[in-house]
């Protein structure tokens, strides 16, 4: 039986690694191409981005590669009647299945680590490369399509001569109570300084239109923006991009913030009632404080949900094996793609809708965060039933 165990385990590992390498390469190229097209990246930023994109590609390919390996190997073994031969010798098919289940559990821990690295280190690295290359990206876009835009502004030029923009028209969108404006100039220059987190625009003979007013400034005018304001992206990370080791301290800190807000609201309400100063309980001001408390509570729900979501996502690998191996054995077909899609169908119908719904409800605090595991439990239950069918029949 040890020979059978080693045989099936090495077969699955070999197919898994080959499939993982192929799928990761395709996903890697797709993600790099997406970032390059969306942000107008040149060769240097793309090369700097490669290490950060690898874990992001692997977080999508590890579960799929393991499912493909299980369906491919067990489908071929079953089609060659090797499972029937094992049963005829009085050996339980579990001799073939349990090593792959153990492999699925081990790969699940790996998937959790890959997901954690992808969202905390990988995504942050990609964003950092884009910000540090913002000046090159802007000039690259302006040279090719004569236009560059972010959530904060849009720049159109007649031409680009060296580092100088000829005939620029800059449209700034409204934000934080500021009215939208249009700035025209004879020429302009952009300079991004990552060290000071600033984007400087040097304008020559600018003319600005703000709220119906036209303002002219002969000569040179320099305006600086924070890079976050310039790109329209805030530097604040959501819990989805926290590393697992950061979530615990962040949760404790958020609990303290909520407790402080509740105590302050209770103290202010008590003081107002005690001194008869009911005007301090103004509805508008009190509703604002309640909205802040609600927002802080939702942030806490997201922090509590994220570890469960991260671990349940990783352990889809184990669920995929529990579904894929017995279904491929029962189908008894060496045809690869048919077996894969038949095995993937219950996962697509059952697991992913349950995961999406449970995560959304858990983030809103409607259900406990542990409910995120419901999809995994259903997969495990279905897999257990399929394994029993294989063993008994």
FIKETOR-721000 format. One record per residue (C-alpha): residue number from 1; residue in one letter; x negated, z negated, y. Coordinates in pm, whole numbers. Example, Ala and Ser with C-alpha at 12.3 -4.5 7.8 and 13.67 -1.06 7.14 Angstrom:
2
1; a; -1230; -780; -450
2; s; -1367; -714; -106
***
This chain:
393
1; x; 0; 0; 0
2; x; -290; -56; 235
3; x; -385; 308; 183
4; x; -34; 416; 284
5; x; -40; 181; 583
6; x; -374; 313; 708
7; x; -270; 672; 642
8; x; 52; 660; 844
9; x; -104; 450; 1121
10; x; -398; 684; 1176
11; x; -167; 986; 1165
12; x; 54; 839; 1436
13; x; -242; 726; 1649
14; x; -405; 1069; 1630
15; x; -87; 1253; 1733
16; x; -15; 991; 2001
17; x; -355; 1026; 2166
18; x; -347; 1407; 2154
19; x; 6; 1418; 2295
20; x; -74; 1155; 2557
21; x; -376; 1353; 2681
22; x; -176; 1676; 2703
23; x; 130; 1524; 2871
24; x; -81; 1321; 3114
25; x; -276; 1631; 3215
26; x; 45; 1821; 3293
27; x; 201; 1527; 3478
28; x; -126; 1465; 3663
29; x; -135; 1823; 3792
30; x; 233; 1808; 3887
31; x; 193; 1486; 4088
32; x; -122; 1608; 4261
33; x; 48; 1938; 4346
34; x; 352; 1755; 4484
35; x; 140; 1537; 4714
36; x; -75; 1832; 4820
37; x; 227; 2047; 4913
38; x; 426; 1771; 5083
39; x; 134; 1640; 5290
40; x; -80; 1952; 5332
41; x; -384; 1790; 5171
42; x; -721; 1960; 5156
43; x; -973; 1947; 4875
44; x; -1146; 1627; 4986
45; x; -829; 1409; 5007
46; x; -711; 1549; 4672
47; x; -1039; 1454; 4504
48; x; -1021; 1105; 4655
49; x; -664; 1070; 4532
50; x; -736; 1159; 4167
51; x; -818; 806; 4039
52; x; -502; 664; 4197
53; x; -279; 933; 4048
54; x; -393; 880; 3688
55; x; -201; 553; 3623
56; x; 103; 700; 3799
57; x; 98; 994; 3557
58; x; 46; 768; 3254
59; x; 341; 542; 3332
60; x; 569; 839; 3261
61; x; 382; 983; 2964
62; x; 297; 680; 2745
63; x; 653; 614; 2613
64; x; 725; 985; 2564
65; x; 396; 1046; 2383
66; x; 464; 758; 2144
67; x; 815; 886; 2068
68; x; 677; 1236; 2004
69; x; 410; 1096; 1772
70; x; 661; 892; 1572
71; x; 912; 1175; 1534
72; x; 642; 1430; 1451
73; x; 465; 1226; 1181
74; x; 772; 1074; 1016
75; x; 962; 1402; 1030
76; x; 676; 1579; 852
77; x; 632; 1298; 597
78; x; 1004; 1295; 520
79; x; 1027; 1675; 497
80; x; 750; 1673; 235
81; x; 953; 1418; 32
82; x; 678; 1158; 62
83; x; 935; 890; 148
84; x; 1134; 982; -164
85; x; 817; 960; -373
86; x; 738; 616; -232
87; x; 1086; 492; -317
88; x; 1054; 637; -667
89; x; 744; 423; -715
90; x; 941; 113; -618
91; x; 768; 81; -279
92; x; 978; 1; 27
93; x; 966; 255; 315
94; x; 886; -42; 538
95; x; 526; 2; 422
96; x; 527; 317; 636
97; x; 742; 189; 922
98; x; 608; -158; 1004
99; x; 255; -45; 1109
100; x; 409; 193; 1363
101; x; 639; -82; 1489
102; x; 331; -301; 1540
103; x; 163; -10; 1719
104; x; 471; 28; 1941
105; x; 452; -341; 2035
106; x; 81; -311; 2120
107; x; 137; 5; 2324
108; x; 423; -171; 2506
109; x; 181; -430; 2642
110; x; -47; -143; 2749
111; x; 247; 29; 2919
112; x; 329; -288; 3116
113; x; -31; -302; 3240
114; x; -31; 70; 3328
115; x; 298; 36; 3519
116; x; 162; -263; 3708
117; x; -157; -80; 3807
118; x; 35; 236; 3898
119; x; 273; 73; 4146
120; x; 35; -185; 4296
121; x; -306; -13; 4299
122; x; -222; 354; 4244
123; x; 58; 396; 4495
124; x; -127; 190; 4755
125; x; -438; 401; 4708
126; x; -244; 726; 4752
127; x; -84; 597; 5072
128; x; -424; 483; 5202
129; x; -583; 824; 5136
130; x; -296; 997; 5317
131; x; -327; 767; 5619
132; x; -705; 801; 5632
133; x; -671; 1180; 5608
134; x; -385; 1199; 5858
135; x; -591; 1373; 6124
136; x; -716; 1639; 5880
137; x; -364; 1681; 5741
138; x; -218; 1730; 6088
139; x; -478; 1989; 6192
140; x; -449; 2167; 5858
141; x; -74; 2204; 5895
142; x; -102; 2310; 6259
143; x; -359; 2577; 6177
144; x; -152; 2726; 5896
145; x; 214; 2693; 6001
146; x; 173; 2589; 6369
147; x; 389; 2282; 6306
148; x; 343; 1925; 6189
149; x; 613; 1657; 6160
150; x; 659; 1298; 6048
151; x; 955; 1062; 6066
152; x; 839; 967; 6417
153; x; 752; 1298; 6581
154; x; 726; 1674; 6551
155; x; 445; 1885; 6696
156; x; 459; 2262; 6753
157; x; 165; 2458; 6894
158; x; 92; 2815; 6998
159; x; -257; 2810; 6848
160; x; -542; 2582; 6740
161; x; -887; 2638; 6885
162; x; -1141; 2414; 6717
163; x; -1016; 2060; 6772
164; x; -787; 2156; 7060
165; x; -415; 2229; 7034
166; x; -305; 2511; 7267
167; x; 41; 2486; 7423
168; x; 164; 2183; 7226
169; x; 526; 2069; 7233
170; x; 567; 1714; 7104
171; x; 913; 1578; 7021
172; x; 933; 1200; 6982
173; x; 1243; 1065; 6808
174; x; 1435; 761; 6932
175; x; 1322; 427; 6787
176; x; 1349; 56; 6872
177; x; 1568; 121; 7173
178; x; 1340; 395; 7310
179; x; 1507; 721; 7410
180; x; 1394; 1047; 7250
181; x; 1151; 1252; 7456
182; x; 986; 1593; 7468
183; x; 629; 1632; 7592
184; x; 472; 1964; 7683
185; x; 110; 2020; 7783
186; x; -146; 2292; 7838
187; x; -360; 2148; 7557
188; x; -395; 1835; 7345
189; x; -624; 1664; 7095
190; x; -544; 1424; 6812
191; x; -772; 1150; 6685
192; x; -691; 899; 6410
193; x; -885; 572; 6398
194; x; -812; 390; 6073
195; x; -1028; 93; 6177
196; x; -799; 14; 6471
197; x; -486; 155; 6301
198; x; -425; 390; 6595
199; x; -349; 757; 6650
200; x; -465; 876; 6994
201; x; -316; 1186; 7161
202; x; -517; 1325; 7451
203; x; -296; 1549; 7671
204; x; -403; 1789; 7946
205; x; -151; 1845; 8230
206; x; 143; 1698; 8038
207; x; 508; 1723; 8135
208; x; 755; 1484; 7972
209; x; 1136; 1493; 7958
210; x; 1281; 1145; 7896
211; x; 1653; 1063; 7931
212; x; 1709; 1357; 8166
213; x; 1404; 1276; 8377
214; x; 1106; 1512; 8406
215; x; 769; 1346; 8459
216; x; 455; 1545; 8538
217; x; 102; 1409; 8511
218; x; -171; 1641; 8641
219; x; -503; 1614; 8463
220; x; -576; 1416; 8149
221; x; -342; 1160; 7994
222; x; -415; 950; 7682
223; x; -147; 786; 7468
224; x; -210; 577; 7156
225; x; 33; 496; 6875
226; x; 2; 264; 6583
227; x; -46; 473; 6269
228; x; 266; 319; 6121
229; x; 464; 418; 6430
230; x; 308; 764; 6430
231; x; 395; 832; 6067
232; x; 726; 648; 6071
233; x; 616; 442; 5770
234; x; 589; 67; 5785
235; x; 306; -111; 5615
236; x; 545; -359; 5451
237; x; 562; -327; 5073
238; x; 879; -381; 4880
239; x; 871; -595; 4561
240; x; 868; -272; 4358
241; x; 507; -223; 4471
242; x; 386; -580; 4417
243; x; 142; -655; 4139
244; x; 285; -894; 3879
245; x; 35; -1161; 3982
246; x; 169; -1145; 4341
247; x; 536; -1185; 4254
248; x; 519; -1554; 4157
249; x; 362; -1676; 4485
250; x; 586; -1440; 4684
251; x; 894; -1584; 4512
252; x; 789; -1940; 4593
253; x; 725; -1842; 4955
254; x; 1064; -1672; 4982
255; x; 1238; -1980; 4840
256; x; 1072; -2184; 5113
257; x; 1185; -1938; 5381
258; x; 1546; -1951; 5259
259; x; 1543; -2331; 5236
260; x; 1411; -2354; 5593
261; x; 1676; -2115; 5723
262; x; 1957; -2306; 5549
263; x; 1829; -2641; 5681
264; x; 1802; -2506; 6037
265; x; 2153; -2362; 6023
266; x; 2293; -2687; 5884
267; x; 2111; -2895; 6146
268; x; 2227; -2672; 6434
269; x; 2586; -2673; 6310
270; x; 2583; -3051; 6268
271; x; 2435; -3107; 6614
272; x; 2690; -2874; 6774
273; x; 2979; -3055; 6609
274; x; 2836; -3400; 6691
275; x; 2785; -3324; 7059
276; x; 3096; -3112; 7098
277; x; 2894; -2806; 7202
278; x; 3098; -2555; 7007
279; x; 2982; -2274; 7238
280; x; 2646; -2283; 7056
281; x; 2827; -2171; 6741
282; x; 2889; -1832; 6897
283; x; 3023; -1591; 6636
284; x; 2786; -1309; 6726
285; x; 2474; -1527; 6715
286; x; 2587; -1707; 6397
287; x; 2665; -1379; 6219
288; x; 2314; -1259; 6303
289; x; 2166; -1570; 6138
290; x; 2392; -1520; 5835
291; x; 2276; -1160; 5805
292; x; 1915; -1276; 5813
293; x; 1989; -1532; 5541
294; x; 2166; -1267; 5330
295; x; 1873; -1030; 5374
296; x; 1626; -1302; 5269
297; x; 1838; -1384; 4964
298; x; 1852; -1017; 4859
299; x; 1473; -1002; 4892
300; x; 1453; -1304; 4660
301; x; 1679; -1130; 4407
302; x; 1452; -826; 4415
303; x; 1144; -1043; 4358
304; x; 1307; -1213; 4060
305; x; 1427; -882; 3914
306; x; 1095; -699; 3935
307; x; 904; -878; 3654
308; x; 1197; -828; 3415
309; x; 1221; -461; 3511
310; x; 845; -410; 3474
311; x; 832; -571; 3128
312; x; 1150; -404; 3002
313; x; 1016; -65; 3114
314; x; 695; -125; 2924
315; x; 876; -229; 2606
316; x; 1069; 96; 2594
317; x; 773; 206; 2379
318; x; 879; -36; 2106
319; x; 1241; 73; 2137
320; x; 1140; 440; 2116
321; x; 953; 375; 1789
322; x; 1243; 177; 1641
323; x; 1474; 471; 1713
324; x; 1237; 762; 1652
325; x; 1082; 666; 1316
326; x; 1401; 604; 1111
327; x; 1592; 893; 1271
328; x; 1308; 1136; 1190
329; x; 1300; 1008; 829
330; x; 1674; 1054; 787
331; x; 1667; 1402; 940
332; x; 1395; 1512; 692
333; x; 1278; 1805; 902
334; x; 923; 1903; 996
335; x; 1056; 2094; 1297
336; x; 906; 1903; 1590
337; x; 1120; 1966; 1899
338; x; 1453; 1933; 1721
339; x; 1358; 1592; 1584
340; x; 1228; 1478; 1921
341; x; 1542; 1569; 2116
342; x; 1775; 1424; 1852
343; x; 1580; 1098; 1874
344; x; 1569; 1108; 2254
345; x; 1945; 1170; 2286
346; x; 2060; 810; 2214
347; x; 1787; 683; 2444
348; x; 1905; 913; 2722
349; x; 2272; 824; 2671
350; x; 2237; 449; 2615
351; x; 1914; 309; 2754
352; x; 1855; 472; 3093
353; x; 2212; 433; 3232
354; x; 2212; 68; 3125
355; x; 1871; 14; 3284
356; x; 1969; 170; 3617
357; x; 2299; -19; 3642
358; x; 2154; -355; 3537
359; x; 1858; -324; 3777
360; x; 2088; -241; 4070
361; x; 2323; -530; 3993
362; x; 2033; -772; 3941
363; x; 1876; -674; 4275
364; x; 2209; -749; 4444
365; x; 2229; -1088; 4271
366; x; 2548; -995; 4083
367; x; 2396; -1055; 3739
368; x; 2091; -1257; 3623
369; x; 1756; -1070; 3628
370; x; 1720; -1115; 3251
371; x; 2014; -877; 3203
372; x; 1771; -594; 3271
373; x; 1665; -639; 2907
374; x; 2012; -539; 2784
375; x; 1911; -176; 2727
376; x; 1609; -283; 2523
377; x; 1827; -514; 2313
378; x; 2070; -230; 2241
379; x; 1783; -2; 2139
380; x; 1638; -272; 1917
381; x; 1976; -334; 1753
382; x; 2034; 36; 1691
383; x; 1679; 71; 1560
384; x; 1726; -225; 1323
385; x; 2043; -68; 1184
386; x; 1868; 268; 1133
387; x; 1571; 103; 959
388; x; 1805; -81; 723
389; x; 1977; 249; 641
390; x; 1640; 406; 560
391; x; 1534; 114; 340
392; x; 1866; 89; 152
393; x; 1942; 459; 107
***
